[in-house]
Amino acid sequence: MPIVVFVHKRYNDTQTQLRSRDKRKMKVIHSRIIVVIVWVLVNLSLLPVSECSGSAKCKAWLVQSIPTDMPGLRRVPGVLSTADVFRWLARNSSQRLDIIAQYWQFEANPKDPQSGDFGYSKQDMKRFGAHQGASVYGAIDDAANRNLTIRLLSHSGVYPDYTKEPSKLASGRPNVKNVTLLLSEWWGSGIVHAKVWISDRRDVYIGSANNDWKSLTQVKEVGIYLAACPKIARKVETYFDNLWKLASLNSTAYTTNVSDKQWQTERQVPCWSHFVDSKARCSSPLPGIVETDHVAGYPILSDPHMFKMQLQTPGHNYSSLQPQSSYLSFAPPELSFGKYQADEQAWIETIKSVGSGGTVRISTMDWLGQSQFMKHTIYWASLSSAISEVVFAKNATLKLLVAHWAHFINSTDQYLKSLLYSNVLCNSSEYNHCSGKVEIKYYMVPGFNTTGPARTGNGTRTGNIYPGYTRVNHGKYAVSDVRAHIGTSNLVWDYFYTTAGVSFGTNNSAIVSQLQQIFDADWDSEYALPVEELGEGNAFSS
């Protein structure tokens, strides 16, 4: 019995020692685990944003400019103002800032006889909101003073002083580079028409707003602001780099004239263009694009590159955690790269994404079924055909909102009426099972017909109420029931084949819903008047 007790006591003592040793080991293991976790967290915090930020952190807000004196326009909650977004991008940039602009006029010029601002008083300019532009310019100037790397790329040749501001920002500052680019030297016509801001290779604005104070408070604009989205920002930066590279090249050494079989015209293109016979093409100085054998031009890609990612939408009360497809598209197609689609394709596929019996909404400043600036006029039915196809095949409704303003293109009315004729054709035969329809309205911002300088050069009052080139719906976007497309191009042939443009699109349901709300607010407002079909009289005639 004593032996048994002794053995039992030794067993208990041994177990106690083992447990004590195990506890010490576990403490050591726990300490080591904590050290490893802390090391990982510290190192992750030191990584660049693009390496440690998952796509789930990518956020998107729709952005608008609403002209003053539009009390009848319903506001959409959760949409940011363009002026605020531009200021945030400039003020929050810590390393670099890239901007593509058609022209610059953030600072108003009421004392310049050649400016559309001429003759308006200080009180007028304050009422117009001109100080918003000065504030944005000041934010960019402050960013330049913080020694950020800044690149400014603009169209060249817009009168009177629309490259003065970027030149002033670059003057005496080696950290600020300013480049102007004439696309007409490459395509025979065309301009830099993209409106893009890229901050720290992670935040992006894409939209219709120019670098102009009037685009902040006197012109209706729509865009999208993408924050903490490095994957998207880097691809937009590639397009920026393509334009930047183009500005450094001798266009005469890289262009050629072609007989364009697709558009039935003789025109100038870069020598690497797919409109050039494959045997005669030069090696592109830009990143390559998908090669398609035995095809002239740029056919529809069956599987264009898409970003499959979570896109948070703080400006909307609904945000899906499911990854949804988003994309970028570019114009002209010769400046695209990889499997990114041309901008024309993205517009067409947005129209065709509509479901059976659904609605497609399109808003644009200009609509023209042809070229506008080419020496030989090109007929262009790409978007009209896509619209008619969904009206017939899917019984879809197409709502098209086109700006009517002081610089309205007169032949627009005829092309819109020809599009409305789809309604007649839809019901033209007993064999047709077509219940789709096209509806079109002109958007008239109040005061559009009293814009321009307040005085002539000799001081005489003109009777104008608002500065020149204002009071217009300038947004360029389309939204179906499942897809939103936000761009920088007017719906005219030139903007897709000779002009620099960028678009962002997504199937994100929150963005789709909110963009529909923006459109519907415009469409339902007192400022939108219907265009009637031929032979029915005009609710409005240009």
C-alpha positions as CSV (number, residue, x, y, z in Angstrom):
1,M,0.0,0.0,0.0
2,P,2.8,2.5,0.8
3,I,4.5,1.6,-2.4
4,V,1.3,2.3,-4.3
5,V,0.9,5.6,-2.6
6,F,4.5,6.5,-3.5
7,V,4.1,5.6,-7.1
8,H,0.8,7.6,-7.2
9,K,2.6,10.6,-5.6
10,R,5.5,10.4,-8.1
11,Y,2.9,10.2,-10.9
12,N,1.1,13.3,-9.7
13,D,4.4,15.2,-9.2
14,T,5.5,14.2,-12.7
15,Q,2.2,15.4,-14.2
16,T,2.4,18.7,-12.4
17,Q,5.9,19.2,-13.7
18,L,4.8,18.3,-17.2
19,R,1.9,20.7,-17.0
20,S,4.1,23.5,-15.7
21,R,6.6,22.8,-18.6
22,D,3.8,22.8,-21.1
23,K,2.5,26.1,-19.9
24,R,5.9,27.6,-20.2
25,K,6.2,26.2,-23.7
26,M,2.7,27.5,-24.6
27,K,3.6,31.0,-23.3
28,V,6.7,30.9,-25.5
29,I,4.7,29.8,-28.5
30,H,2.0,32.4,-27.9
31,S,4.7,35.1,-27.5
32,R,6.3,34.0,-30.8
33,I,2.9,34.0,-32.6
34,I,2.2,37.5,-31.3
35,V,5.7,38.7,-32.5
36,V,5.0,37.2,-36.0
37,I,1.5,38.8,-36.2
38,V,3.0,42.2,-35.1
39,W,5.8,41.8,-37.7
40,V,3.3,41.0,-40.5
41,L,1.1,44.0,-39.6
42,V,4.0,46.4,-39.4
43,N,5.3,45.3,-42.7
44,L,1.9,45.4,-44.4
45,S,1.5,49.0,-43.2
46,L,4.8,49.9,-44.9
47,L,3.8,48.4,-48.2
48,P,2.5,50.8,-51.0
49,V,-1.3,51.0,-51.2
50,S,-1.4,49.1,-54.4
51,E,0.2,46.0,-52.7
52,C,-1.8,45.9,-49.5
53,S,-5.2,47.3,-50.5
54,G,-7.6,44.6,-51.7
55,S,-10.2,45.3,-54.3
56,A,-12.8,45.3,-51.5
57,K,-11.6,48.7,-50.4
58,C,-12.2,50.3,-53.8
59,K,-14.9,52.9,-53.5
60,A,-17.0,54.7,-56.1
61,W,-19.1,57.9,-56.0
62,L,-21.0,59.5,-58.8
63,V,-20.2,63.1,-59.3
64,Q,-22.3,66.0,-60.7
65,S,-22.1,69.7,-61.5
66,I,-25.5,71.4,-61.4
67,P,-25.8,74.9,-62.9
68,T,-27.1,77.7,-60.7
69,D,-30.7,78.8,-61.2
70,M,-32.2,75.4,-61.8
71,P,-34.8,75.1,-58.9
72,G,-36.9,72.7,-60.9
73,L,-34.2,70.0,-60.9
74,R,-34.6,67.2,-58.4
75,R,-31.4,66.5,-56.5
76,V,-30.1,62.9,-56.1
77,P,-28.8,62.2,-52.6
78,G,-25.3,60.8,-52.2
79,V,-23.8,62.3,-55.4
80,L,-20.6,64.4,-54.9
81,S,-20.0,67.8,-56.4
82,T,-17.3,68.1,-59.1
83,A,-15.6,71.0,-57.4
84,D,-15.2,69.1,-54.2
85,V,-13.8,66.0,-55.9
86,F,-11.2,68.1,-57.8
87,R,-10.1,69.8,-54.6
88,W,-9.9,66.6,-52.7
89,L,-7.8,65.0,-55.4
90,A,-5.4,67.9,-55.5
91,R,-5.2,68.4,-51.7
92,N,-4.9,64.7,-50.8
93,S,-2.3,63.8,-53.3
94,S,1.0,62.9,-51.5
95,Q,3.2,61.7,-54.3
96,R,1.9,62.4,-57.8
97,L,-0.9,63.9,-59.7
98,D,-1.7,63.4,-63.4
99,I,-4.4,65.4,-65.2
100,I,-5.7,65.1,-68.8
101,A,-7.7,68.2,-69.9
102,Q,-9.1,69.6,-73.1
103,Y,-8.2,73.1,-71.9
104,W,-7.8,75.1,-68.7
105,Q,-9.8,78.1,-67.4
106,F,-10.3,77.6,-63.6
107,E,-9.7,81.3,-63.1
108,A,-12.3,83.6,-64.6
109,N,-11.4,86.4,-67.0
110,P,-14.1,89.1,-66.8
111,K,-11.6,91.8,-67.8
112,D,-10.5,90.1,-71.0
113,P,-12.4,91.4,-74.0
114,Q,-11.8,88.1,-75.8
115,S,-13.3,86.0,-73.0
116,G,-16.8,84.8,-72.7
117,D,-16.6,86.2,-69.1
118,F,-16.0,89.7,-70.3
119,G,-18.0,92.5,-68.8
120,Y,-19.5,90.8,-65.8
121,S,-19.2,92.4,-62.4
122,K,-17.6,90.9,-59.3
123,Q,-21.1,90.4,-57.9
124,D,-22.1,88.6,-61.1
125,M,-19.0,86.3,-60.9
126,K,-19.7,85.5,-57.3
127,R,-23.3,84.7,-58.1
128,F,-22.1,82.4,-61.0
129,G,-19.8,80.6,-58.6
130,A,-16.5,81.5,-60.3
131,H,-14.7,81.3,-56.9
132,Q,-15.1,77.5,-57.1
133,G,-12.7,77.4,-60.0
134,A,-10.2,79.6,-58.3
135,S,-10.3,77.3,-55.3
136,V,-9.5,74.3,-57.4
137,Y,-6.7,76.0,-59.2
138,G,-5.3,77.1,-55.7
139,A,-5.4,73.4,-54.6
140,I,-3.4,72.3,-57.6
141,D,-0.9,75.2,-57.0
142,D,-0.6,74.1,-53.4
143,A,0.1,70.5,-54.5
144,A,2.8,71.8,-56.8
145,N,4.4,73.6,-53.9
146,R,4.4,70.4,-51.9
147,N,6.9,69.1,-54.5
148,L,4.6,66.4,-55.9
149,T,5.3,64.9,-59.3
150,I,2.7,66.5,-61.5
151,R,2.1,65.9,-65.1
152,L,-0.4,68.0,-67.1
153,L,-1.5,67.1,-70.6
154,S,-3.8,69.2,-72.6
155,H,-5.1,69.9,-76.1
156,S,-3.1,72.6,-77.9
157,G,-4.5,75.4,-80.0
158,V,-7.6,76.4,-78.1
159,Y,-7.9,80.2,-78.0
160,P,-7.4,82.6,-76.3
161,D,-5.4,81.5,-73.3
162,Y,-6.6,78.0,-72.5
163,T,-3.0,76.6,-71.8
164,K,-1.9,79.6,-69.7
165,E,-2.8,78.0,-66.4
166,P,-0.9,74.7,-66.8
167,S,2.1,76.7,-68.2
168,K,2.0,78.9,-65.1
169,L,1.9,75.9,-62.8
170,A,5.0,74.4,-64.5
171,S,6.9,77.6,-64.7
172,G,10.0,77.4,-62.4
173,R,8.9,74.1,-60.9
174,P,10.9,71.0,-62.1
175,N,8.4,68.7,-60.4
176,V,5.6,69.9,-62.7
177,K,5.7,68.9,-66.4
178,N,3.3,70.4,-68.8
179,V,2.7,69.0,-72.3
180,T,0.3,70.0,-75.1
181,L,-0.8,67.5,-77.8
182,L,-2.3,68.1,-81.2
183,L,-4.1,64.9,-82.3
184,S,-4.9,66.5,-85.7
185,E,-1.2,65.9,-86.5
186,W,-1.8,62.2,-86.0
187,W,-5.4,61.6,-87.3
188,G,-5.9,64.6,-89.5
189,S,-8.5,66.0,-87.0
190,G,-9.4,65.5,-83.4
191,I,-8.4,66.8,-80.0
192,V,-7.6,65.7,-76.5
193,H,-11.1,65.6,-75.1
194,A,-10.6,63.2,-72.2
195,K,-11.2,64.7,-68.7
196,V,-9.2,62.5,-66.3
197,W,-7.5,63.1,-62.9
198,I,-5.2,60.4,-61.4
199,S,-3.9,60.8,-57.8
200,D,-1.1,58.7,-56.3
201,R,-1.9,55.9,-58.7
202,R,-4.9,55.0,-56.7
203,D,-7.7,57.6,-57.0
204,V,-9.3,58.6,-60.3
205,Y,-11.9,61.0,-61.7
206,I,-13.4,60.2,-65.2
207,G,-16.2,62.4,-66.5
208,S,-17.4,65.2,-68.6
209,A,-16.2,68.2,-66.6
210,N,-13.5,70.4,-68.2
211,N,-10.8,72.2,-66.2
212,D,-13.0,75.3,-66.3
213,W,-14.8,77.2,-63.5
214,K,-17.9,77.1,-65.6
215,S,-17.9,73.3,-65.6
216,L,-18.2,73.4,-61.8
217,T,-21.2,75.8,-61.5
218,Q,-22.7,76.7,-64.9
219,V,-22.6,73.5,-66.9
220,K,-24.4,70.2,-66.1
221,E,-21.7,67.5,-65.8
222,V,-21.6,63.8,-64.7
223,G,-18.6,61.8,-63.8
224,I,-17.3,59.1,-61.4
225,Y,-14.8,59.3,-58.6
226,L,-12.9,56.0,-57.8
227,A,-11.0,56.0,-54.5
228,A,-8.4,53.5,-53.4
229,C,-8.6,51.6,-56.7
230,P,-5.0,51.1,-57.7
231,K,-5.8,48.4,-60.3
232,I,-8.0,50.7,-62.2
233,A,-5.8,53.8,-61.7
234,R,-2.7,52.1,-63.1
235,K,-4.6,51.1,-66.3
236,V,-5.9,54.7,-66.8
237,E,-2.3,55.8,-66.2
238,T,-1.2,53.5,-69.1
239,Y,-3.5,55.5,-71.3
240,F,-2.1,58.7,-70.0
241,D,1.4,57.5,-70.7
242,N,0.3,56.7,-74.3
243,L,-0.8,60.2,-74.8
244,W,2.3,61.5,-73.1
245,K,4.5,59.4,-75.4
246,L,2.6,60.6,-78.5
247,A,3.4,64.2,-77.6
248,S,7.2,63.4,-77.7
249,L,7.1,61.7,-81.1
250,N,7.5,63.2,-84.5
251,S,4.1,62.6,-86.1
252,T,5.4,62.8,-89.6
253,A,7.5,59.7,-89.0
254,Y,4.6,57.7,-87.6
255,T,1.6,58.5,-89.7
256,T,0.3,57.4,-93.1
257,N,-2.7,57.8,-95.3
258,V,-5.0,54.9,-95.8
259,S,-8.1,54.0,-97.8
260,D,-10.3,53.1,-94.9
261,K,-12.6,50.2,-96.0
262,Q,-14.8,50.3,-92.9
263,W,-15.6,54.0,-93.2
264,Q,-15.2,54.4,-97.0
265,T,-12.8,57.3,-96.9
266,E,-9.2,58.4,-97.3
267,R,-7.8,59.5,-94.0
268,Q,-4.6,59.9,-92.0
269,V,-3.9,57.4,-89.1
270,P,-0.9,56.3,-87.1
271,C,1.2,53.8,-89.0
272,W,0.5,51.1,-86.4
273,S,-3.2,51.4,-86.9
274,H,-5.2,48.3,-87.8
275,F,-6.8,50.3,-90.5
276,V,-3.3,50.0,-92.2
277,D,-2.7,46.7,-94.1
278,S,-0.9,44.3,-91.7
279,K,2.1,44.0,-94.1
280,A,2.5,47.8,-94.2
281,R,2.1,48.5,-90.5
282,C,4.9,49.9,-88.4
283,S,6.0,48.7,-85.0
284,S,4.0,50.6,-82.4
285,P,5.9,52.7,-79.9
286,L,3.0,52.1,-77.5
287,P,1.9,48.9,-75.6
288,G,0.4,46.4,-77.9
289,I,-3.3,45.7,-78.6
290,V,-5.0,42.4,-79.4
291,E,-4.1,41.4,-83.0
292,T,-7.0,40.0,-85.1
293,D,-6.0,38.2,-88.3
294,H,-7.6,38.9,-91.6
295,V,-9.6,41.8,-90.3
296,A,-9.2,45.5,-91.1
297,G,-9.9,48.0,-88.3
298,Y,-11.0,47.2,-84.8
299,P,-13.7,44.6,-84.5
300,I,-15.8,43.9,-81.4
301,L,-13.9,41.9,-78.8
302,S,-15.8,38.9,-77.6
303,D,-14.1,39.0,-74.2
304,P,-12.7,42.5,-73.4
305,H,-10.8,42.9,-70.2
306,M,-13.0,43.3,-67.1
307,F,-12.2,44.0,-63.5
308,K,-14.0,41.5,-61.3
309,M,-14.1,43.3,-58.0
310,Q,-16.1,44.5,-55.0
311,L,-16.9,48.2,-55.5
312,Q,-18.2,49.9,-52.4
313,T,-20.6,52.8,-52.9
314,P,-20.8,55.0,-49.8
315,G,-23.0,57.5,-51.7
316,H,-25.8,54.9,-52.1
317,N,-27.8,53.2,-49.3
318,Y,-27.3,49.8,-51.1
319,S,-23.9,48.3,-51.5
320,S,-23.3,44.7,-52.7
321,L,-20.4,42.7,-51.3
322,Q,-20.5,40.5,-54.4
323,P,-17.7,41.1,-56.9
324,Q,-19.2,42.6,-60.0
325,S,-17.7,43.4,-63.4
326,S,-16.3,46.8,-64.3
327,Y,-14.3,48.0,-67.3
328,L,-12.4,50.8,-69.0
329,S,-12.6,51.7,-72.7
330,F,-10.6,54.1,-74.7
331,A,-10.5,56.2,-77.9
332,P,-9.1,56.4,-80.5
333,P,-8.6,52.6,-80.8
334,E,-5.0,53.0,-81.8
335,L,-4.3,54.3,-78.2
336,S,-5.9,51.3,-76.5
337,F,-3.8,48.4,-75.3
338,G,-4.1,44.7,-74.3
339,K,-7.7,43.5,-74.4
340,Y,-9.3,46.8,-73.4
341,Q,-12.2,47.6,-75.6
342,A,-12.5,50.6,-77.9
343,D,-14.9,53.2,-76.5
344,E,-17.4,52.7,-79.3
345,Q,-17.8,49.0,-78.4
346,A,-18.4,49.9,-74.8
347,W,-21.2,52.2,-75.7
348,I,-22.8,49.6,-78.1
349,E,-22.6,46.8,-75.5
350,T,-24.1,49.0,-72.8
351,I,-27.1,49.6,-75.1
352,K,-27.3,45.9,-75.9
353,S,-27.0,44.9,-72.2
354,V,-30.7,45.9,-71.6
355,G,-33.0,43.1,-70.7
356,S,-36.2,42.1,-72.4
357,G,-38.7,44.9,-72.0
358,G,-36.1,47.0,-70.1
359,T,-35.0,50.6,-70.6
360,V,-31.8,52.2,-71.8
361,R,-31.1,55.8,-70.8
362,I,-28.6,57.9,-72.7
363,S,-27.5,61.5,-72.0
364,T,-25.2,63.4,-74.3
365,M,-24.4,67.0,-75.3
366,D,-24.1,66.2,-79.1
367,W,-25.7,63.4,-81.2
368,L,-24.9,63.1,-84.8
369,G,-25.1,60.1,-87.1
370,Q,-22.0,61.2,-89.0
371,S,-18.6,62.8,-88.6
372,Q,-18.4,66.5,-87.7
373,F,-14.8,67.6,-88.4
374,M,-13.6,65.3,-91.2
375,K,-12.8,66.7,-94.7
376,H,-15.0,64.0,-96.2
377,T,-18.2,63.3,-94.2
378,I,-18.5,59.8,-92.8
379,Y,-21.9,58.3,-92.2
380,W,-22.0,56.6,-88.7
381,A,-24.9,54.4,-87.6
382,S,-23.3,52.3,-84.9
383,L,-25.3,53.5,-82.0
384,S,-28.5,54.1,-84.0
385,S,-28.4,50.5,-85.2
386,A,-27.8,49.1,-81.7
387,I,-30.8,51.1,-80.4
388,S,-33.1,49.8,-83.2
389,E,-31.9,46.3,-82.6
390,V,-32.9,46.3,-78.9
391,V,-36.2,48.1,-79.7
392,F,-37.1,45.3,-82.2
393,A,-35.5,42.2,-80.6
394,K,-35.9,43.0,-76.9
395,N,-39.0,45.3,-77.0
396,A,-36.8,47.7,-75.1
397,T,-37.5,51.4,-74.5
398,L,-34.7,53.9,-75.4
399,K,-34.7,57.3,-73.7
400,L,-32.3,59.7,-75.2
401,L,-31.6,63.2,-73.7
402,V,-29.7,65.6,-76.0
403,A,-28.5,69.1,-75.1
404,H,-30.1,72.1,-76.9
405,W,-27.9,75.1,-76.3
406,A,-26.3,78.2,-77.9
407,H,-23.9,76.0,-80.0
408,F,-26.4,73.3,-81.0
409,I,-25.5,71.4,-84.2
410,N,-28.3,72.1,-86.6
411,S,-28.4,68.7,-88.3
412,T,-29.0,67.0,-85.0
413,D,-32.7,67.3,-85.3
414,Q,-32.9,65.3,-88.6
415,Y,-30.8,62.5,-87.2
416,L,-33.0,62.3,-84.0
417,K,-36.1,62.2,-86.1
418,S,-34.7,59.4,-88.2
419,L,-34.0,57.5,-85.0
420,L,-37.6,58.1,-83.9
421,Y,-38.7,56.5,-87.2
422,S,-37.8,53.2,-85.5
423,N,-41.2,53.5,-83.8
424,V,-42.9,53.5,-87.2
425,L,-40.9,50.6,-88.5
426,C,-41.5,48.6,-85.3
427,N,-45.2,48.6,-86.1
428,S,-45.0,48.6,-89.9
429,S,-45.9,45.0,-90.5
430,E,-48.4,42.5,-89.2
431,Y,-45.5,40.1,-88.9
432,N,-43.7,42.3,-86.4
433,H,-44.0,41.4,-82.8
434,C,-42.4,44.6,-81.7
435,S,-43.5,46.7,-78.7
436,G,-40.3,48.6,-78.1
437,K,-40.0,52.4,-78.6
438,V,-37.7,55.3,-78.8
439,E,-38.3,58.5,-76.8
440,I,-36.1,61.6,-77.2
441,K,-36.0,64.9,-75.4
442,Y,-34.0,68.1,-75.7
443,Y,-32.5,69.3,-72.5
444,M,-32.6,73.1,-72.2
445,V,-30.8,74.6,-69.2
446,P,-32.6,77.9,-68.5
447,G,-30.7,80.9,-69.9
448,F,-28.9,78.9,-72.7
449,N,-30.0,81.5,-75.3
450,T,-28.6,84.5,-73.4
451,T,-25.0,83.4,-73.0
452,G,-21.8,85.2,-73.9
453,P,-19.9,88.3,-72.9
454,A,-21.9,90.9,-70.9
455,R,-20.3,93.7,-73.0
456,T,-18.7,94.2,-76.4
457,G,-15.1,95.4,-76.7
458,N,-16.3,99.1,-76.8
459,G,-18.3,98.6,-73.6
460,T,-21.8,98.3,-75.1
461,R,-24.1,95.9,-73.1
462,T,-24.9,92.7,-75.1
463,G,-28.0,91.7,-73.1
464,N,-26.4,88.4,-72.2
465,I,-27.2,87.0,-68.7
466,Y,-24.6,84.2,-68.4
467,P,-21.0,83.8,-69.6
468,G,-20.2,82.2,-72.9
469,Y,-20.2,78.4,-73.4
470,T,-22.4,77.8,-70.3
471,R,-26.0,76.6,-69.5
472,V,-25.7,73.2,-71.2
473,N,-26.1,69.6,-70.3
474,H,-22.6,68.3,-71.0
475,G,-22.7,64.8,-69.5
476,K,-22.0,61.8,-71.6
477,Y,-23.3,58.5,-70.2
478,A,-25.6,55.5,-70.8
479,V,-27.3,53.2,-68.3
480,S,-29.4,50.1,-69.0
481,D,-31.1,48.1,-66.3
482,V,-27.9,46.2,-65.5
483,R,-24.9,48.3,-66.7
484,A,-23.7,51.9,-66.3
485,H,-21.3,53.6,-68.7
486,I,-19.7,57.0,-67.9
487,G,-17.6,58.7,-70.5
488,T,-15.9,61.8,-71.9
489,S,-17.1,61.6,-75.5
490,N,-19.9,63.2,-77.4
491,L,-21.9,60.8,-79.6
492,V,-20.4,61.8,-82.9
493,W,-18.1,59.6,-85.1
494,D,-15.0,61.8,-84.6
495,Y,-15.0,61.3,-80.8
496,F,-14.5,57.6,-81.2
497,Y,-11.9,57.5,-84.1
498,T,-9.8,60.7,-84.0
499,T,-10.3,62.1,-80.5
500,A,-8.9,61.1,-77.1
501,G,-11.6,59.8,-74.7
502,V,-11.9,57.5,-71.7
503,S,-14.9,55.7,-70.2
504,F,-15.6,53.7,-67.0
505,G,-18.4,51.2,-66.9
506,T,-19.7,48.8,-64.4
507,N,-22.5,46.3,-63.6
508,N,-22.5,47.4,-60.0
509,S,-26.2,47.6,-59.1
510,A,-25.8,50.6,-56.8
511,I,-24.1,52.7,-59.4
512,V,-26.6,51.6,-62.0
513,S,-29.5,52.6,-59.8
514,Q,-28.1,56.0,-58.9
515,L,-27.1,56.9,-62.4
516,Q,-30.7,56.0,-63.4
517,Q,-31.9,58.5,-60.7
518,I,-29.7,61.2,-62.1
519,F,-31.0,60.7,-65.6
520,D,-34.7,60.5,-64.4
521,A,-34.3,63.7,-62.5
522,D,-33.2,65.5,-65.7
523,W,-35.8,63.6,-67.9
524,D,-38.7,64.4,-65.6
525,S,-37.7,68.1,-65.1
526,E,-39.3,71.1,-66.7
527,Y,-36.1,71.6,-68.7
528,A,-36.6,68.5,-70.9
529,L,-38.9,68.9,-73.9
530,P,-39.9,66.0,-76.2
531,V,-38.9,65.7,-79.8
532,E,-41.7,64.3,-82.0
533,E,-41.6,62.0,-84.9
534,L,-41.7,63.1,-88.5
535,G,-45.2,63.9,-89.7
536,E,-46.6,64.4,-86.3
537,G,-45.7,68.0,-85.7
538,N,-43.0,69.1,-83.3
539,A,-43.3,69.5,-79.6
540,F,-40.0,71.2,-80.2
541,S,-38.3,72.0,-83.4
542,S,-34.8,73.4,-83.8
